[in-house]
Amino acid sequence: MSDIWVFGATVLGVLVIVAGAVWCWPTRIPKGRSVDENRQRIEDEEGRT
């Protein structure tokens, strides 16, 4: 019985972490952008530093 609880708690923990990442970082995962645009943006950020 305890194995089921451990498994359930692990699954819940992973789901919470994934949901939190998706909820908190919408700007880190730009949707609908092309690869070229993302690469250009990364190059621009590297050029500024």
mmCIF entry with sequence, helices, sheets and N, C-alpha, C, O atoms, coordinates in Angstrom:
data_MODEL
# 
_entry.id   MODEL 
# 
_entity.id                         1 
_entity.type                       polymer 
_entity.pdbx_number_of_molecules   1 
# 
_entity_poly.entity_id                      1 
_entity_poly.type                           'polypeptide(L)' 
_entity_poly.nstd_linkage                   no 
_entity_poly.nstd_monomer                   no 
_entity_poly.pdbx_seq_one_letter_code       MSDIWVFGATVLGVLVIVAGAVWCWPTRIPKGRSVDENRQRIEDEEGRT 
_entity_poly.pdbx_seq_one_letter_code_can   MSDIWVFGATVLGVLVIVAGAVWCWPTRIPKGRSVDENRQRIEDEEGRT 
_entity_poly.pdbx_strand_id                 A 
# 
loop_
_entity_poly_seq.entity_id 
_entity_poly_seq.num 
_entity_poly_seq.mon_id 
_entity_poly_seq.hetero 
1 1  MET n 
1 2  SER n 
1 3  ASP n 
1 4  ILE n 
1 5  TRP n 
1 6  VAL n 
1 7  PHE n 
1 8  GLY n 
1 9  ALA n 
1 10 THR n 
1 11 VAL n 
1 12 LEU n 
1 13 GLY n 
1 14 VAL n 
1 15 LEU n 
1 16 VAL n 
1 17 ILE n 
1 18 VAL n 
1 19 ALA n 
1 20 GLY n 
1 21 ALA n 
1 22 VAL n 
1 23 TRP n 
1 24 CYS n 
1 25 TRP n 
1 26 PRO n 
1 27 THR n 
1 28 ARG n 
1 29 ILE n 
1 30 PRO n 
1 31 LYS n 
1 32 GLY n 
1 33 ARG n 
1 34 SER n 
1 35 VAL n 
1 36 ASP n 
1 37 GLU n 
1 38 ASN n 
1 39 ARG n 
1 40 GLN n 
1 41 ARG n 
1 42 ILE n 
1 43 GLU n 
1 44 ASP n 
1 45 GLU n 
1 46 GLU n 
1 47 GLY n 
1 48 ARG n 
1 49 THR n 
# 
_struct_asym.id          A 
_struct_asym.entity_id   1 
# 
loop_
_struct_conf.conf_type_id 
_struct_conf.id 
_struct_conf.pdbx_PDB_helix_id 
_struct_conf.beg_label_comp_id 
_struct_conf.beg_label_asym_id 
_struct_conf.beg_label_seq_id 
_struct_conf.pdbx_beg_PDB_ins_code 
_struct_conf.end_label_comp_id 
_struct_conf.end_label_asym_id 
_struct_conf.end_label_seq_id 
_struct_conf.pdbx_end_PDB_ins_code 
_struct_conf.beg_auth_comp_id 
_struct_conf.beg_auth_asym_id 
_struct_conf.beg_auth_seq_id 
_struct_conf.end_auth_comp_id 
_struct_conf.end_auth_asym_id 
_struct_conf.end_auth_seq_id 
_struct_conf.pdbx_PDB_helix_class 
_struct_conf.details 
_struct_conf.pdbx_PDB_helix_length 
HELX_P HELX_P1 AA1 SER A 2  ? CYS A 24 ? SER A 2  CYS A 24 1 ? 23 
HELX_P HELX_P2 AA2 VAL A 35 ? ARG A 48 ? VAL A 35 ARG A 48 1 ? 14 
# 
_struct_conf_type.id          HELX_P 
_struct_conf_type.criteria    ? 
_struct_conf_type.reference   ? 
# 
loop_
_atom_site.group_PDB 
_atom_site.id 
_atom_site.type_symbol 
_atom_site.label_atom_id 
_atom_site.label_alt_id 
_atom_site.label_comp_id 
_atom_site.label_asym_id 
_atom_site.label_entity_id 
_atom_site.label_seq_id 
_atom_site.pdbx_PDB_ins_code 
_atom_site.Cartn_x 
_atom_site.Cartn_y 
_atom_site.Cartn_z 
_atom_site.occupancy 
_atom_site.B_iso_or_equiv 
_atom_site.pdbx_formal_charge 
_atom_site.auth_seq_id 
_atom_site.auth_comp_id 
_atom_site.auth_asym_id 
_atom_site.auth_atom_id 
_atom_site.pdbx_PDB_model_num 
ATOM 1   N N  . MET A 1 1  ? 0.836  -1.205 0.000   1.00 0.00 ? 1  MET A N  1 
ATOM 2   C CA . MET A 1 1  ? 0.000  0.000  0.000   1.00 0.00 ? 1  MET A CA 1 
ATOM 3   C C  . MET A 1 1  ? 0.867  1.250  0.000   1.00 0.00 ? 1  MET A C  1 
ATOM 4   O O  . MET A 1 1  ? 0.553  2.237  -0.666  1.00 0.00 ? 1  MET A O  1 
ATOM 5   N N  . SER A 1 2  ? 1.964  1.201  0.755   1.00 0.00 ? 2  SER A N  1 
ATOM 6   C CA . SER A 1 2  ? 2.807  2.398  0.845   1.00 0.00 ? 2  SER A CA 1 
ATOM 7   C C  . SER A 1 2  ? 3.472  2.698  -0.498  1.00 0.00 ? 2  SER A C  1 
ATOM 8   O O  . SER A 1 2  ? 3.748  3.857  -0.809  1.00 0.00 ? 2  SER A O  1 
ATOM 9   N N  . ASP A 1 3  ? 3.732  1.652  -1.300  1.00 0.00 ? 3  ASP A N  1 
ATOM 10  C CA . ASP A 1 3  ? 4.335  1.879  -2.614  1.00 0.00 ? 3  ASP A CA 1 
ATOM 11  C C  . ASP A 1 3  ? 3.418  2.719  -3.491  1.00 0.00 ? 3  ASP A C  1 
ATOM 12  O O  . ASP A 1 3  ? 3.886  3.566  -4.252  1.00 0.00 ? 3  ASP A O  1 
ATOM 13  N N  . ILE A 1 4  ? 2.114  2.487  -3.388  1.00 0.00 ? 4  ILE A N  1 
ATOM 14  C CA . ILE A 1 4  ? 1.162  3.261  -4.186  1.00 0.00 ? 4  ILE A CA 1 
ATOM 15  C C  . ILE A 1 4  ? 1.200  4.726  -3.761  1.00 0.00 ? 4  ILE A C  1 
ATOM 16  O O  . ILE A 1 4  ? 1.138  5.620  -4.606  1.00 0.00 ? 4  ILE A O  1 
ATOM 17  N N  . TRP A 1 5  ? 1.302  4.974  -2.463  1.00 0.00 ? 5  TRP A N  1 
ATOM 18  C CA . TRP A 1 5  ? 1.348  6.353  -1.981  1.00 0.00 ? 5  TRP A CA 1 
ATOM 19  C C  . TRP A 1 5  ? 2.619  7.048  -2.452  1.00 0.00 ? 5  TRP A C  1 
ATOM 20  O O  . TRP A 1 5  ? 2.578  8.211  -2.854  1.00 0.00 ? 5  TRP A O  1 
ATOM 21  N N  . VAL A 1 6  ? 3.743  6.347  -2.405  1.00 0.00 ? 6  VAL A N  1 
ATOM 22  C CA . VAL A 1 6  ? 5.001  6.937  -2.869  1.00 0.00 ? 6  VAL A CA 1 
ATOM 23  C C  . VAL A 1 6  ? 4.915  7.261  -4.354  1.00 0.00 ? 6  VAL A C  1 
ATOM 24  O O  . VAL A 1 6  ? 5.338  8.333  -4.788  1.00 0.00 ? 6  VAL A O  1 
ATOM 25  N N  . PHE A 1 7  ? 4.369  6.334  -5.130  1.00 0.00 ? 7  PHE A N  1 
ATOM 26  C CA . PHE A 1 7  ? 4.228  6.558  -6.568  1.00 0.00 ? 7  PHE A CA 1 
ATOM 27  C C  . PHE A 1 7  ? 3.308  7.745  -6.840  1.00 0.00 ? 7  PHE A C  1 
ATOM 28  O O  . PHE A 1 7  ? 3.613  8.598  -7.673  1.00 0.00 ? 7  PHE A O  1 
ATOM 29  N N  . GLY A 1 8  ? 2.194  7.792  -6.139  1.00 0.00 ? 8  GLY A N  1 
ATOM 30  C CA . GLY A 1 8  ? 1.243  8.892  -6.328  1.00 0.00 ? 8  GLY A CA 1 
ATOM 31  C C  . GLY A 1 8  ? 1.850  10.234 -5.956  1.00 0.00 ? 8  GLY A C  1 
ATOM 32  O O  . GLY A 1 8  ? 1.654  11.225 -6.659  1.00 0.00 ? 8  GLY A O  1 
ATOM 33  N N  . ALA A 1 9  ? 2.585  10.268 -4.852  1.00 0.00 ? 9  ALA A N  1 
ATOM 34  C CA . ALA A 1 9  ? 3.214  11.518 -4.429  1.00 0.00 ? 9  ALA A CA 1 
ATOM 35  C C  . ALA A 1 9  ? 4.264  11.962 -5.442  1.00 0.00 ? 9  ALA A C  1 
ATOM 36  O O  . ALA A 1 9  ? 4.399  13.154 -5.717  1.00 0.00 ? 9  ALA A O  1 
ATOM 37  N N  . THR A 1 10 ? 5.007  11.008 -5.996  1.00 0.00 ? 10 THR A N  1 
ATOM 38  C CA . THR A 1 10 ? 6.025  11.347 -6.996  1.00 0.00 ? 10 THR A CA 1 
ATOM 39  C C  . THR A 1 10 ? 5.380  11.921 -8.245  1.00 0.00 ? 10 THR A C  1 
ATOM 40  O O  . THR A 1 10 ? 5.846  12.925 -8.783  1.00 0.00 ? 10 THR A O  1 
ATOM 41  N N  . VAL A 1 11 ? 4.305  11.286 -8.711  1.00 0.00 ? 11 VAL A N  1 
ATOM 42  C CA . VAL A 1 11 ? 3.613  11.778 -9.908  1.00 0.00 ? 11 VAL A CA 1 
ATOM 43  C C  . VAL A 1 11 ? 3.051  13.168 -9.653  1.00 0.00 ? 11 VAL A C  1 
ATOM 44  O O  . VAL A 1 11 ? 3.172  14.051 -10.503 1.00 0.00 ? 11 VAL A O  1 
ATOM 45  N N  . LEU A 1 12 ? 2.440  13.371 -8.494  1.00 0.00 ? 12 LEU A N  1 
ATOM 46  C CA . LEU A 1 12 ? 1.890  14.688 -8.169  1.00 0.00 ? 12 LEU A CA 1 
ATOM 47  C C  . LEU A 1 12 ? 2.992  15.739 -8.130  1.00 0.00 ? 12 LEU A C  1 
ATOM 48  O O  . LEU A 1 12 ? 2.815  16.843 -8.643  1.00 0.00 ? 12 LEU A O  1 
ATOM 49  N N  . GLY A 1 13 ? 4.124  15.403 -7.525  1.00 0.00 ? 13 GLY A N  1 
ATOM 50  C CA . GLY A 1 13 ? 5.229  16.355 -7.446  1.00 0.00 ? 13 GLY A CA 1 
ATOM 51  C C  . GLY A 1 13 ? 5.728  16.757 -8.817  1.00 0.00 ? 13 GLY A C  1 
ATOM 52  O O  . GLY A 1 13 ? 5.978  17.935 -9.072  1.00 0.00 ? 13 GLY A O  1 
ATOM 53  N N  . VAL A 1 14 ? 5.876  15.773 -9.709  1.00 0.00 ? 14 VAL A N  1 
ATOM 54  C CA . VAL A 1 14 ? 6.343  16.083 -11.064 1.00 0.00 ? 14 VAL A CA 1 
ATOM 55  C C  . VAL A 1 14 ? 5.324  16.961 -11.782 1.00 0.00 ? 14 VAL A C  1 
ATOM 56  O O  . VAL A 1 14 ? 5.696  17.921 -12.456 1.00 0.00 ? 14 VAL A O  1 
ATOM 57  N N  . LEU A 1 15 ? 4.048  16.637 -11.642 1.00 0.00 ? 15 LEU A N  1 
ATOM 58  C CA . LEU A 1 15 ? 3.012  17.431 -12.302 1.00 0.00 ? 15 LEU A CA 1 
ATOM 59  C C  . LEU A 1 15 ? 3.015  18.864 -11.794 1.00 0.00 ? 15 LEU A C  1 
ATOM 60  O O  . LEU A 1 15 ? 2.854  19.797 -12.580 1.00 0.00 ? 15 LEU A O  1 
ATOM 61  N N  . VAL A 1 16 ? 3.196  19.054 -10.488 1.00 0.00 ? 16 VAL A N  1 
ATOM 62  C CA . VAL A 1 16 ? 3.222  20.400 -9.919  1.00 0.00 ? 16 VAL A CA 1 
ATOM 63  C C  . VAL A 1 16 ? 4.410  21.181 -10.470 1.00 0.00 ? 16 VAL A C  1 
ATOM 64  O O  . VAL A 1 16 ? 4.279  22.358 -10.806 1.00 0.00 ? 16 VAL A O  1 
ATOM 65  N N  . ILE A 1 17 ? 5.568  20.531 -10.563 1.00 0.00 ? 17 ILE A N  1 
ATOM 66  C CA . ILE A 1 17 ? 6.763  21.213 -11.065 1.00 0.00 ? 17 ILE A CA 1 
ATOM 67  C C  . ILE A 1 17 ? 6.569  21.605 -12.530 1.00 0.00 ? 17 ILE A C  1 
ATOM 68  O O  . ILE A 1 17 ? 6.878  22.731 -12.920 1.00 0.00 ? 17 ILE A O  1 
ATOM 69  N N  . VAL A 1 18 ? 6.059  20.676 -13.336 1.00 0.00 ? 18 VAL A N  1 
ATOM 70  C CA . VAL A 1 18 ? 5.844  20.971 -14.760 1.00 0.00 ? 18 VAL A CA 1 
ATOM 71  C C  . VAL A 1 18 ? 4.807  22.078 -14.925 1.00 0.00 ? 18 VAL A C  1 
ATOM 72  O O  . VAL A 1 18 ? 4.997  23.000 -15.719 1.00 0.00 ? 18 VAL A O  1 
ATOM 73  N N  . ALA A 1 19 ? 3.711  21.984 -14.174 1.00 0.00 ? 19 ALA A N  1 
ATOM 74  C CA . ALA A 1 19 ? 2.671  23.003 -14.278 1.00 0.00 ? 19 ALA A CA 1 
ATOM 75  C C  . ALA A 1 19 ? 3.215  24.363 -13.853 1.00 0.00 ? 19 ALA A C  1 
ATOM 76  O O  . ALA A 1 19 ? 2.904  25.378 -14.476 1.00 0.00 ? 19 ALA A O  1 
ATOM 77  N N  . GLY A 1 20 ? 4.023  24.388 -12.801 1.00 0.00 ? 20 GLY A N  1 
ATOM 78  C CA . GLY A 1 20 ? 4.609  25.649 -12.353 1.00 0.00 ? 20 GLY A CA 1 
ATOM 79  C C  . GLY A 1 20 ? 5.552  26.230 -13.385 1.00 0.00 ? 20 GLY A C  1 
ATOM 80  O O  . GLY A 1 20 ? 5.580  27.443 -13.595 1.00 0.00 ? 20 GLY A O  1 
ATOM 81  N N  . ALA A 1 21 ? 6.330  25.366 -14.036 1.00 0.00 ? 21 ALA A N  1 
ATOM 82  C CA . ALA A 1 21 ? 7.261  25.853 -15.058 1.00 0.00 ? 21 ALA A CA 1 
ATOM 83  C C  . ALA A 1 21 ? 6.494  26.456 -16.226 1.00 0.00 ? 21 ALA A C  1 
ATOM 84  O O  . ALA A 1 21 ? 6.854  27.525 -16.720 1.00 0.00 ? 21 ALA A O  1 
ATOM 85  N N  . VAL A 1 22 ? 5.445  25.780 -16.669 1.00 0.00 ? 22 VAL A N  1 
ATOM 86  C CA . VAL A 1 22 ? 4.657  26.292 -17.800 1.00 0.00 ? 22 VAL A CA 1 
ATOM 87  C C  . VAL A 1 22 ? 3.953  27.590 -17.403 1.00 0.00 ? 22 VAL A C  1 
ATOM 88  O O  . VAL A 1 22 ? 3.828  28.503 -18.219 1.00 0.00 ? 22 VAL A O  1 
ATOM 89  N N  . TRP A 1 23 ? 3.493  27.674 -16.150 1.00 0.00 ? 23 TRP A N  1 
ATOM 90  C CA . TRP A 1 23 ? 2.740  28.839 -15.693 1.00 0.00 ? 23 TRP A CA 1 
ATOM 91  C C  . TRP A 1 23 ? 3.658  30.046 -15.505 1.00 0.00 ? 23 TRP A C  1 
ATOM 92  O O  . TRP A 1 23 ? 3.271  31.169 -15.828 1.00 0.00 ? 23 TRP A O  1 
ATOM 93  N N  . CYS A 1 24 ? 4.866  29.830 -14.989 1.00 0.00 ? 24 CYS A N  1 
ATOM 94  C CA . CYS A 1 24 ? 5.734  30.945 -14.614 1.00 0.00 ? 24 CYS A CA 1 
ATOM 95  C C  . CYS A 1 24 ? 6.631  31.404 -15.750 1.00 0.00 ? 24 CYS A C  1 
ATOM 96  O O  . CYS A 1 24 ? 7.100  32.541 -15.724 1.00 0.00 ? 24 CYS A O  1 
ATOM 97  N N  . TRP A 1 25 ? 6.892  30.555 -16.757 1.00 0.00 ? 25 TRP A N  1 
ATOM 98  C CA . TRP A 1 25 ? 7.859  30.931 -17.786 1.00 0.00 ? 25 TRP A CA 1 
ATOM 99  C C  . TRP A 1 25 ? 7.255  30.963 -19.182 1.00 0.00 ? 25 TRP A C  1 
ATOM 100 O O  . TRP A 1 25 ? 7.799  30.333 -20.089 1.00 0.00 ? 25 TRP A O  1 
ATOM 101 N N  . PRO A 1 26 ? 6.141  31.682 -19.387 1.00 0.00 ? 26 PRO A N  1 
ATOM 102 C CA . PRO A 1 26 ? 5.590  31.730 -20.751 1.00 0.00 ? 26 PRO A CA 1 
ATOM 103 C C  . PRO A 1 26 ? 6.518  32.471 -21.706 1.00 0.00 ? 26 PRO A C  1 
ATOM 104 O O  . PRO A 1 26 ? 6.516  32.201 -22.907 1.00 0.00 ? 26 PRO A O  1 
ATOM 105 N N  . THR A 1 27 ? 7.317  33.408 -21.180 1.00 0.00 ? 27 THR A N  1 
ATOM 106 C CA . THR A 1 27 ? 8.217  34.166 -22.044 1.00 0.00 ? 27 THR A CA 1 
ATOM 107 C C  . THR A 1 27 ? 9.455  33.354 -22.386 1.00 0.00 ? 27 THR A C  1 
ATOM 108 O O  . THR A 1 27 ? 10.106 33.624 -23.395 1.00 0.00 ? 27 THR A O  1 
ATOM 109 N N  . ARG A 1 28 ? 9.793  32.364 -21.565 1.00 0.00 ? 28 ARG A N  1 
ATOM 110 C CA . ARG A 1 28 ? 10.967 31.539 -21.860 1.00 0.00 ? 28 ARG A CA 1 
ATOM 111 C C  . ARG A 1 28 ? 10.665 30.537 -22.969 1.00 0.00 ? 28 ARG A C  1 
ATOM 112 O O  . ARG A 1 28 ? 11.578 30.042 -23.631 1.00 0.00 ? 28 ARG A O  1 
ATOM 113 N N  . ILE A 1 29 ? 9.392  30.242 -23.170 1.00 0.00 ? 29 ILE A N  1 
ATOM 114 C CA . ILE A 1 29 ? 9.010  29.281 -24.206 1.00 0.00 ? 29 ILE A CA 1 
ATOM 115 C C  . ILE A 1 29 ? 8.116  30.015 -25.209 1.00 0.00 ? 29 ILE A C  1 
ATOM 116 O O  . ILE A 1 29 ? 6.896  29.858 -25.181 1.00 0.00 ? 29 ILE A O  1 
ATOM 117 N N  . PRO A 1 30 ? 8.714  30.808 -26.088 1.00 0.00 ? 30 PRO A N  1 
ATOM 118 C CA . PRO A 1 30 ? 7.899  31.574 -27.038 1.00 0.00 ? 30 PRO A CA 1 
ATOM 119 C C  . PRO A 1 30 ? 7.203  30.650 -28.022 1.00 0.00 ? 30 PRO A C  1 
ATOM 120 O O  . PRO A 1 30 ? 7.848  29.883 -28.736 1.00 0.00 ? 30 PRO A O  1 
ATOM 121 N N  . LYS A 1 31 ? 5.868  30.732 -28.053 1.00 0.00 ? 31 LYS A N  1 
ATOM 122 C CA . LYS A 1 31 ? 5.108  29.860 -28.939 1.00 0.00 ? 31 LYS A CA 1 
ATOM 123 C C  . LYS A 1 31 ? 4.814  30.599 -30.241 1.00 0.00 ? 31 LYS A C  1 
ATOM 124 O O  . LYS A 1 31 ? 4.553  31.802 -30.241 1.00 0.00 ? 31 LYS A O  1 
ATOM 125 N N  . GLY A 1 32 ? 4.859  29.872 -31.331 1.00 0.00 ? 32 GLY A N  1 
ATOM 126 C CA . GLY A 1 32 ? 4.524  30.451 -32.617 1.00 0.00 ? 32 GLY A CA 1 
ATOM 127 C C  . GLY A 1 32 ? 5.681  31.179 -33.278 1.00 0.00 ? 32 GLY A C  1 
ATOM 128 O O  . GLY A 1 32 ? 5.492  31.778 -34.337 1.00 0.00 ? 32 GLY A O  1 
ATOM 129 N N  . ARG A 1 33 ? 6.853  31.152 -32.703 1.00 0.00 ? 33 ARG A N  1 
ATOM 130 C CA . ARG A 1 33 ? 8.007  31.812 -33.303 1.00 0.00 ? 33 ARG A CA 1 
ATOM 131 C C  . ARG A 1 33 ? 8.808  30.813 -34.124 1.00 0.00 ? 33 ARG A C  1 
ATOM 132 O O  . ARG A 1 33 ? 8.861  29.625 -33.805 1.00 0.00 ? 33 ARG A O  1 
ATOM 133 N N  . SER A 1 34 ? 9.422  31.308 -35.171 1.00 0.00 ? 34 SER A N  1 
ATOM 134 C CA . SER A 1 34 ? 10.239 30.431 -36.000 1.00 0.00 ? 34 SER A CA 1 
ATOM 135 C C  . SER A 1 34 ? 11.603 30.236 -35.350 1.00 0.00 ? 34 SER A C  1 
ATOM 136 O O  . SER A 1 34 ? 11.997 31.006 -34.474 1.00 0.00 ? 34 SER A O  1 
ATOM 137 N N  . VAL A 1 35 ? 12.307 29.220 -35.777 1.00 0.00 ? 35 VAL A N  1 
ATOM 138 C CA . VAL A 1 35 ? 13.636 28.946 -35.223 1.00 0.00 ? 35 VAL A CA 1 
ATOM 139 C C  . VAL A 1 35 ? 14.586 30.084 -35.560 1.00 0.00 ? 35 VAL A C  1 
ATOM 140 O O  . VAL A 1 35 ? 15.423 30.460 -34.739 1.00 0.00 ? 35 VAL A O  1 
ATOM 141 N N  . ASP A 1 36 ? 14.461 30.637 -36.763 1.00 0.00 ? 36 ASP A N  1 
ATOM 142 C CA . ASP A 1 36 ? 15.348 31.731 -37.157 1.00 0.00 ? 36 ASP A CA 1 
ATOM 143 C C  . ASP A 1 36 ? 15.164 32.944 -36.248 1.00 0.00 ? 36 ASP A C  1 
ATOM 144 O O  . ASP A 1 36 ? 16.144 33.585 -35.869 1.00 0.00 ? 36 ASP A O  1 
ATOM 145 N N  . GLU A 1 37 ? 13.920 33.263 -35.895 1.00 0.00 ? 37 GLU A N  1 
ATOM 146 C CA . GLU A 1 37 ? 13.678 34.407 -35.017 1.00 0.00 ? 37 GLU A CA 1 
ATOM 147 C C  . GLU A 1 37 ? 14.291 34.165 -33.648 1.00 0.00 ? 37 GLU A C  1 
ATOM 148 O O  . GLU A 1 37 ? 14.894 35.069 -33.070 1.00 0.00 ? 37 GLU A O  1 
ATOM 149 N N  . ASN A 1 38 ? 14.143 32.957 -33.124 1.00 0.00 ? 38 ASN A N  1 
ATOM 150 C CA . ASN A 1 38 ? 14.729 32.646 -31.822 1.00 0.00 ? 38 ASN A CA 1 
ATOM 151 C C  . ASN A 1 38 ? 16.244 32.740 -31.875 1.00 0.00 ? 38 ASN A C  1 
ATOM 152 O O  . ASN A 1 38 ? 16.864 33.275 -30.956 1.00 0.00 ? 38 ASN A O  1 
ATOM 153 N N  . ARG A 1 39 ? 16.847 32.228 -32.937 1.00 0.00 ? 39 ARG A N  1 
ATOM 154 C CA . ARG A 1 39 ? 18.302 32.265 -33.063 1.00 0.00 ? 39 ARG A CA 1 
ATOM 155 C C  . ARG A 1 39 ? 18.781 33.719 -33.155 1.00 0.00 ? 39 ARG A C  1 
ATOM 156 O O  . ARG A 1 39 ? 19.789 34.082 -32.549 1.00 0.00 ? 39 ARG A O  1 
ATOM 157 N N  . GLN A 1 40 ? 18.060 34.543 -33.908 1.00 0.00 ? 40 GLN A N  1 
ATOM 158 C CA . GLN A 1 40 ? 18.436 35.953 -34.036 1.00 0.00 ? 40 GLN A CA 1 
ATOM 159 C C  . GLN A 1 40 ? 18.345 36.653 -32.682 1.00 0.00 ? 40 GLN A C  1 
ATOM 160 O O  . GLN A 1 40 ? 19.213 37.451 -32.327 1.00 0.00 ? 40 GLN A O  1 
ATOM 161 N N  . ARG A 1 41 ? 17.288 36.349 -31.929 1.00 0.00 ? 41 ARG A N  1 
ATOM 162 C CA . ARG A 1 41 ? 17.122 36.982 -30.619 1.00 0.00 ? 41 ARG A CA 1 
ATOM 163 C C  . ARG A 1 41 ? 18.255 36.572 -29.684 1.00 0.00 ? 41 ARG A C  1 
ATOM 164 O O  . ARG A 1 41 ? 18.770 37.406 -28.939 1.00 0.00 ? 41 ARG A O  1 
ATOM 165 N N  . ILE A 1 42 ? 18.650 35.303 -29.714 1.00 0.00 ? 42 ILE A N  1 
ATOM 166 C CA . ILE A 1 42 ? 19.743 34.838 -28.856 1.00 0.00 ? 42 ILE A CA 1 
ATOM 167 C C  . ILE A 1 42 ? 21.041 35.532 -29.249 1.00 0.00 ? 42 ILE A C  1 
ATOM 168 O O  . ILE A 1 42 ? 21.814 35.947 -28.385 1.00 0.00 ? 42 ILE A O  1 
ATOM 169 N N  . GLU A 1 43 ? 21.280 35.658 -30.557 1.00 0.00 ? 43 GLU A N  1 
ATOM 170 C CA . GLU A 1 43 ? 22.500 36.333 -31.008 1.00 0.00 ? 43 GLU A CA 1 
ATOM 171 C C  . GLU A 1 43 ? 22.500 37.794 -30.569 1.00 0.00 ? 43 GLU A C  1 
ATOM 172 O O  . GLU A 1 43 ? 23.543 38.319 -30.178 1.00 0.00 ? 43 GLU A O  1 
ATOM 173 N N  . ASP A 1 44 ? 21.353 38.453 -30.628 1.00 0.00 ? 44 ASP A N  1 
ATOM 174 C CA . ASP A 1 44 ? 21.267 39.848 -30.190 1.00 0.00 ? 44 ASP A CA 1 
ATOM 175 C C  . ASP A 1 44 ? 21.584 39.967 -28.703 1.00 0.00 ? 44 ASP A C  1 
ATOM 176 O O  . ASP A 1 44 ? 22.300 40.881 -28.292 1.00 0.00 ? 44 ASP A O  1 
ATOM 177 N N  . GLU A 1 45 ? 21.051 39.043 -27.891 1.00 0.00 ? 45 GLU A N  1 
ATOM 178 C CA . GLU A 1 45 ? 21.311 39.098 -26.451 1.00 0.00 ? 45 GLU A CA 1 
ATOM 179 C C  . GLU A 1 45 ? 22.785 38.855 -26.161 1.00 0.00 ? 45 GLU A C  1 
ATOM 180 O O  . GLU A 1 45 ? 23.357 39.505 -25.287 1.00 0.00 ? 45 GLU A O  1 
ATOM 181 N N  . GLU A 1 46 ? 23.405 37.930 -26.880 1.00 0.00 ? 46 GLU A N  1 
ATOM 182 C CA . GLU A 1 46 ? 24.832 37.658 -26.664 1.00 0.00 ? 46 GLU A CA 1 
ATOM 183 C C  . GLU A 1 46 ? 25.670 38.855 -27.095 1.00 0.00 ? 46 GLU A C  1 
ATOM 184 O O  . GLU A 1 46 ? 26.704 39.136 -26.488 1.00 0.00 ? 46 GLU A O  1 
ATOM 185 N N  . GLY A 1 47 ? 25.242 39.555 -28.126 1.00 0.00 ? 47 GLY A N  1 
ATOM 186 C CA . GLY A 1 47 ? 26.002 40.708 -28.606 1.00 0.00 ? 47 GLY A CA 1 
ATOM 187 C C  . GLY A 1 47 ? 25.963 41.872 -27.633 1.00 0.00 ? 47 GLY A C  1 
ATOM 188 O O  . GLY A 1 47 ? 26.882 42.691 -27.606 1.00 0.00 ? 47 GLY A O  1 
ATOM 189 N N  . ARG A 1 48 ? 24.903 41.954 -26.833 1.00 0.00 ? 48 ARG A N  1 
ATOM 190 C CA . ARG A 1 48 ? 24.780 43.079 -25.902 1.00 0.00 ? 48 ARG A CA 1 
ATOM 191 C C  . ARG A 1 48 ? 25.696 42.922 -24.697 1.00 0.00 ? 48 ARG A C  1 
ATOM 192 O O  . ARG A 1 48 ? 26.210 43.910 -24.173 1.00 0.00 ? 48 ARG A O  1 
ATOM 193 N N  . THR A 1 49 ? 25.902 41.686 -24.254 1.00 0.00 ? 49 THR A N  1 
ATOM 194 C CA . THR A 1 49 ? 26.693 41.476 -23.033 1.00 0.00 ? 49 THR A CA 1 
ATOM 195 C C  . THR A 1 49 ? 28.166 41.658 -23.306 1.00 0.00 ? 49 THR A C  1 
ATOM 196 O O  . THR A 1 49 ? 28.985 41.520 -22.397 1.00 0.00 ? 49 THR A O  1 
# 
